[in-house]
Amino acid sequence: MTHPPIQDLGMTDTEYAALVAKGYEPVLERQLITLGENPDQARKLTQFVGLLQDKLPETGSEWEEFMAAWEDVCGYKPSFS
């Protein structure tokens, strides 16, 4: 059986495991890069999508993490007033 080559994701196993636990999908990141997205932005977008993949943020810390990811990806903090 032939396995495809392992992709260099530019992170340690520990970092990868922590991201996967939050819904990170390395295949999406690779697809974004293949489509021409900057690798740093592709990682940010993939992590952002992972935060919303299973459920919306519920706790204060989950909302803080979501808002920080939003600001990192979009370049601004949304205002809900």
C-alpha positions in Angstrom: 0.0 0.0 0.0 1.4 3.4 -1.0 0.8 6.4 1.3 0.8 10.0 0.1 3.8 12.1 1.3 3.4 13.8 4.6 2.8 17.5 4.2 5.1 19.9 6.1 2.6 22.0 8.1 5.2 24.2 9.7 4.3 23.2 13.3 5.2 20.8 16.0 3.2 17.6 16.8 2.1 19.3 20.0 0.8 22.4 18.2 -0.9 20.2 15.6 -2.7 18.1 18.3 -3.9 21.3 20.1 -5.3 22.7 16.8 -7.0 19.4 15.8 -8.7 19.3 19.2 -10.2 22.7 18.2 -11.4 21.5 14.8 -8.4 22.5 12.7 -8.4 20.9 9.3 -5.0 20.8 7.6 -6.5 19.7 4.2 -8.4 23.0 4.1 -5.2 25.0 4.8 -3.4 23.1 2.0 -6.3 23.8 -0.4 -6.3 27.5 0.4 -2.6 27.7 -0.3 -3.0 25.7 -3.5 -5.6 28.3 -4.6 -3.1 31.1 -4.0 -3.7 32.2 -0.5 -0.8 33.4 1.6 0.3 30.5 3.9 0.0 32.6 7.1 -3.5 33.8 6.1 -4.5 30.2 5.1 -3.5 29.1 8.6 -5.5 31.9 10.2 -8.6 31.2 8.1 -8.4 27.5 8.8 -8.2 28.0 12.5 -11.1 30.5 12.4 -13.3 28.0 10.6 -12.3 25.3 13.1 -13.5 27.5 16.0 -17.0 27.4 14.5 -17.1 23.9 13.0 -18.8 22.1 15.8 -20.6 24.8 17.9 -20.8 28.5 18.5 -18.7 29.9 21.4 -20.5 29.6 24.7 -18.2 30.6 27.5 -16.4 33.9 28.0 -13.0 32.4 27.2 -14.4 30.8 24.0 -15.8 34.1 22.9 -12.5 35.8 23.7 -10.7 33.3 21.5 -13.2 33.7 18.7 -13.0 37.5 18.8 -9.2 37.4 18.8 -9.3 35.0 15.8 -11.8 37.3 14.0 -9.6 40.3 14.5 -6.6 38.4 13.3 -8.3 37.2 10.1 -10.4 40.3 9.3 -8.1 43.0 10.6 -10.7 44.6 12.9 -12.8 43.8 16.0 -16.5 43.8 15.3 -18.7 46.1 17.2 -22.1 44.8 18.5 -23.8 48.0 19.6 
